[in-house]
Amino acid sequence: MSPNIAKKQRFLGKTAIITGAGSGIGRATAIQMAKEGANVALFDLVNERTSVLEQKLNKLRKDCALAIDVDTSDAGRMEEAVRRTVEHFGGLDIVFANAGINGAVGPIEELSLSDWERTITVNLTGTFLTLKYTIPHLKEKGKGSIIITSSINGNSRFASFGWSPYSTTKAGQVAFAKMAALELAKFKIRVNVICPGAISTNIDESTEFNEDVESIVIPIEFPEGAQPLADGPGKPDNVADLVSFLASDESIHITGAQIVIDGAESLLS
């Protein structure tokens, strides 16, 4: 066994689907789970990223990773990707619905309908489709863990001016997770939702700023920093630790939880 593999093998013999796996929180979680024994299906729209990660993980542990180029908001591609995963690894135990975009940012009246619909489709519909096509396979196992990535925006923080589409999807994900948690409890499938604050990832690449957003901003100044617990944004590994805990049997009695991981950022606003 490679010395880089964690001694604690919480996920030995288990299979996880991770959406948005090519970078940031998804990538960090895939690496951690693979080190702890999981087979990981890497779902991402950018196949170059997932291919590199697939190679890295398969060097870590032979044949533990499968990269699939998939748009989580496309029902056909999602259904096929889940089918391929189950056929390849023989089952499914963990689902991390993490894919999302920031989308268009601007005054409500300046946002186009297509701006609004794109953010809703990727963030909310993508989460719905991820659960829709994975739940039957979790039921076959007789238990499972689902974790959804939401945000403090739209839930405990509302000062991100111009981010109304994004914040709406993030609030919707929390409600969806809680509904799913109750619906699936009798099947021993747990559903929890995490709400990160600022995390050092490349999600800002998906942000489309409208210059008119400055007209609606109310200045907020934190002279000593926006994350009281840290010197700056959190790291993807910090979130991966939380996701791995929620995916493991260590959290066997936790479902329907909404967990904030933001270094107390949202307490300032």
N, C-alpha and C positions, 0 to 999 in steps of 0.2 A: 504494500500500500504506500502511496506517495506520502512523504512527510508533510505535504501541504494540506492533506485531507484532515479535517477536524476529527478529533478523537470521538466526539459525540455524534453518533449516527442516528439522529432523530427520524430521518426520512428513508432509512434503508428499505428498499423494495417498494417504495411509493413513487407515484408519477404525478408531476405537477405541470399544469399549463400556466404559462406566464405571458400575458399580453403586454405589448410595449417592451419586449424583452431586450431589444438591441442596445439600449442605453439607460443611463440614470438609475432610477429605483428598480426597474425591471431587471436590468443587467446585474446589479448588485445582489438582488434576491436570487436570481438564477445561479450565480456563482456560489452563494452561501448554501443554497439547498443542495446543489450538486456535491459540494464538499461534505455535506452531511448525509449523503447516500441516495438522494433522489434522482430519478430520471426526470429530465426537464424538456418540455416542448416549448420552443422559443418562437412565439408569435410576434411578428413585427412587419410593418409595411415596407421597411427598408431592408432588403434581404442581404445586402453587403454587411451590415452590422451584425445581423444574426448569424451569418455564415462564419464570420471571424470568431464570434463568441462560441458557436458550435464547435469549431476546431479547438479552441482553448479548453473547453470543458471535456471534450473527448480525449484530449491529451491527459487531462487530470484523472479521468476514469473512463475506460473504454466504453464506447457506445451508450453514454448516459444522456446525450443531448441530441435533439432533432430540431433543426431550424426550418420554419415554414413561413414563406412570404404570404402574409394575409392582411387584408383590410378588415378589422373587426366590425365595421359597420356594414359590411357586405354579407348578407345572410348566406348566400351560396358558398362563398369562400370560407366563412366561419364553420359552417356545417361540415365541409370537406376537411378542413384542417383538424377539427376535433376527431372526425372519423379516422384520419390518418394517424393521429396520435394514439388513439386507443388500439388500433390494429398493430402499431409499431411496438408499443410498450405493454400491451395486454390489459390495460385498464386505466383508471383515473382516480386519484385520491384528493388532489389539491388544485384549486383554481384561483389564480391571482389576476383579477380583472383590473389591470393597471393602465392600459392604453388610454391616451387622451391628448387633447391639444388645448392650447390657450385660446386660439381662434382670434376673431376680430375684436378689437378694442376701440370704443368710441362712444360718443353720445348716442342715446337710443334712436333719436330721429335721424341720425346719420348712418346708422347700420342698415345694410340692405337685407332683404328677406333671405337671400342666399347666404349672407354672413351668419345670420341667426341659425338657419337650418343646418349649415355645415357643423357648427359647434354642437348643436343638439344631437345631430346624427352620430358624430364621432364619439362624443362623450356619453350620452345617455343611451342611444340605440345600440352602440357598440357594447355597452355594459349589459344591456338586456339580451342581446344575441349571444354574448359569452356565456351567460347563465342558461339561456334557453337550450343551447346545444350541449352543455356539459352536465346539467342536472341529471338527465336520464342515466348517464354512466356512473355518476356518484351514487345514485339510487341502487344501481346494480351491485356496487360494493357494499351497500348497507350502511355507509357513513361517508363523511367527507368534510372538507373545510373550504370555504369560499371567502376570499378577502377582496374587497373593492377599494380602490384608491379614489377618495374624494378630495376634499381640501378644507382648510379653515375658511376660505372664501365662500361666501354664500351660506355659511353655517354659524361661525362665531366671529367672522370678520366681514365687514361690508364697506370698507374704506378703499377698496381697489376701484377707483372711479373709471367708468367706461367698460368695466368687465361684466356687464349684466348677463350676456349669454353664458359665459363661463360659470359665473356664480350660480346661475339658475340650474345648470346641469349638475353642479356639485351638490346643491341642496337636494336635487332630485335623486341623486345616487344614494344619499343617506336614507331618504324615505323608502326607496326601492330595496335597499339592504335590509332595513328593519321589517318590511313586509315579507321579504324572502326568508328571513330568519324564522319568523313565526310559521310560515307555510311549510318550511322544510324541517322543522324541529322533530316531527314525528318520524322522519326518515334518518335521524341522527346526522343530518347535514347542517353544519354550523355556518352562519353567514355573519361576518363582521366588516365594518367599514373604518378605514383609517383616514385621518384628516391632517395631512402634512401642512406645515407652513412653508417658508422659504427653504428650499433644498437645492444644493448645487447640482443641477442637471442641465441638459440642453433643450428643455421644453420651450425655452424662450424663442427657439428657432421657429416655432409654430405660431408666434404672436404676430398679428397684423394690426399695427397701430394706425388709427386715424388721427391726423394732426389736430383735429378739432377737440380731442379729448381734453386738451389743456383748458378749454373754456368751462369745463364742469368740475375741475379739480378743486377741492378744498384743502389748502396746505396743511400737512400734518408733519411735525418735526419731532424726531426722537434724538436728542443730542447725544445720548450715550448708547445708541444702537437699537435696532428693532428686535433683536433676539436676546433678552436678558440673561438666558442661561449660557449663551455662547458668544464668541467674538464675531460671529457672522452666520450665514445660512448653515443649516444642518447638512450632513453628508448622506449620500444614498445608502451607505452601509448602516447608518443609524436607523433608517426606515426598514431596511432588509432584516435587521434584528427583530423588529416588531412584527413584521409579516411572518417571519419564520416561527416566532412564538405562537402566533395565532393559527398557523398551519399545523402546528404540532399537537400531540396529545397532552402537552403541558397546559393547554388552554381548553381542555375537554368540556368544561362547564361554562364556557364563554360563548355566547351567541347574541346577535342583535346589538352588540356593543359599537359605540361610536368613539374612537380613540384619537385624541388630538396629539400630534407629535410636532411641536413647533418651537421648543425652547422658550415657551411663555410669550411668544410673539403676539398671539391673539388677545392676551390679557391687557395689552397696551392700547387696544383700539375698541 
